[in-house]
Amino acid sequence: MKYKLIVLFILISFFNYGQNNIIQKIDSLINLSIKQKAFPGAQVYIKIKDSIVVNKSYGYQTYDSINRINNDHIYDLASLTKVLASTLSIMKLYEDFGLNLNSPLSFYFKDLKKSNKKTTTIIEGLSHTSGWIPYISHQNYVKRKNGEFKKSVIRESKNQRFSAAINERLYLNKNYFKKLFKRIKKSKINKKGEYVYSGLFFFYIPNLIKKLSGKTFEQYFNTSLLDKTNAKLYFNPKEKVKKELIVPTEYDSIFRKTLIHGNVHDEAASFMGGISGNAGLFGSAQEIGKLLQALEPNNFIFQDSTIKKFTSYAYKDSPIRRGLGFDKPYSKNEFGEYPNKNLSKQSFGHTGFTGTMFWVDPEKKLTIIFLTNRVYPTRNNDEFYQNNVRSKLIDLIIQKTTPN
């Protein structure tokens, strides 16, 4: 009996040593990246099977080293919004309201029937195979030639007519969002059936949710997903949490000419009042971890068949790398595998422009969430990508999940 206890103690000690060794390597990677100014701070959340093995924060909100990052601090999640809010809400519409994914978007938005987008289906929009162009820089349309804002569009004081807050000192004409949709409607279409990442389709998701559920995008997302997972994620977080808990994103030297702190970083989403299908969600790694429980097998929100449908490759035996809303692993030829060669083909996730990522691998029973504000103080900083921090982090985590 004594011999068995000694063996058990040795095995536990060896396991703990191995786990601590991996965590030390993760600490070194993140701290070195901060030193190299890939980002001023970060959150790392790792769940293996049913255990949260890492839930740590690193560095500071900015390079002045004043406000240390804590686990309850929240980041601008950028395009993670497309999945965590938009796609998960579409999945609920699919189950609760029988949303037909093969329906053309113009079935719900009649003005598209007279456009080059009349045949675009919801599947094509979610899988980025619609041929829609990637993005429209709407902020380029609101200034005069002298660089000043058009007074019919933006004012520096809030009133009944100019009520959509772009930031603390700029307010958009409350009806200007209609022009955004007119530009999207008139934008050109490239070849359908080929993968081109586009955020334009996701602008329609909030209105699609309202048409089917009768609730606003934010209401539906809160009641259908956040309340059920007890996850705390926010649109327009300054209205809901203390500002010191919100991590600054970028100093915008071109459009808003101020620090973006608590307002959505994406310019087009800011024109939608900060609540958009393409961007606008804020949250911490640990709260995203709670929400992602909705994608685990036998969960209490989605049927397993729905999860499989959306997180599988949208087009089997095709070079198209997307699921429905979700990103998927793919080969980048001479550039290697994305996001990492060690993830299974069952895995899925998404990345965000501000330096955010989540990835789930059901085969390895692994969840990874990595949040940074790599665009601080400027989006021109390329150190984050030069260092390939995301893939290096996954490499270290896979060492923990792969048996010798």
Secondary structure as GFF3:
##gff-version 3
##sequence-region A 1 404
A	DSSP	alpha_helix	2	35	.	.	.	ID=ss1
A	DSSP	beta_strand	41	48	.	.	.	ID=ss2
A	DSSP	beta_strand	51	59	.	.	.	ID=ss3
A	DSSP	beta_strand	75	76	.	.	.	ID=ss4
A	DSSP	alpha_helix	80	81	.	.	.	ID=ss5
A	DSSP	pi_helix	82	87	.	.	.	ID=ss6
A	DSSP	alpha_helix	88	96	.	.	.	ID=ss7
A	DSSP	three_ten_helix	105	107	.	.	.	ID=ss8
A	DSSP	three_ten_helix	110	114	.	.	.	ID=ss9
A	DSSP	alpha_helix	122	126	.	.	.	ID=ss10
A	DSSP	three_ten_helix	138	141	.	.	.	ID=ss11
A	DSSP	beta_strand	154	155	.	.	.	ID=ss12
A	DSSP	beta_strand	162	165	.	.	.	ID=ss13
A	DSSP	beta_strand	171	173	.	.	.	ID=ss14
A	DSSP	alpha_helix	177	186	.	.	.	ID=ss15
A	DSSP	three_ten_helix	200	204	.	.	.	ID=ss16
A	DSSP	alpha_helix	205	213	.	.	.	ID=ss17
A	DSSP	alpha_helix	217	221	.	.	.	ID=ss18
A	DSSP	pi_helix	222	226	.	.	.	ID=ss19
A	DSSP	alpha_helix	227	229	.	.	.	ID=ss20
A	DSSP	beta_strand	234	235	.	.	.	ID=ss21
A	DSSP	three_ten_helix	237	239	.	.	.	ID=ss22
A	DSSP	three_ten_helix	243	245	.	.	.	ID=ss23
A	DSSP	beta_strand	250	252	.	.	.	ID=ss24
A	DSSP	beta_strand	258	260	.	.	.	ID=ss25
A	DSSP	alpha_helix	267	270	.	.	.	ID=ss26
A	DSSP	beta_strand	281	283	.	.	.	ID=ss27
A	DSSP	alpha_helix	285	291	.	.	.	ID=ss28
A	DSSP	three_ten_helix	292	295	.	.	.	ID=ss29
A	DSSP	alpha_helix	304	311	.	.	.	ID=ss30
A	DSSP	beta_strand	330	331	.	.	.	ID=ss31
A	DSSP	three_ten_helix	333	335	.	.	.	ID=ss32
A	DSSP	beta_strand	337	338	.	.	.	ID=ss33
A	DSSP	beta_strand	348	352	.	.	.	ID=ss34
A	DSSP	beta_strand	356	361	.	.	.	ID=ss35
A	DSSP	beta_strand	366	372	.	.	.	ID=ss36
A	DSSP	alpha_helix	383	386	.	.	.	ID=ss37
A	DSSP	alpha_helix	389	401	.	.	.	ID=ss38
###
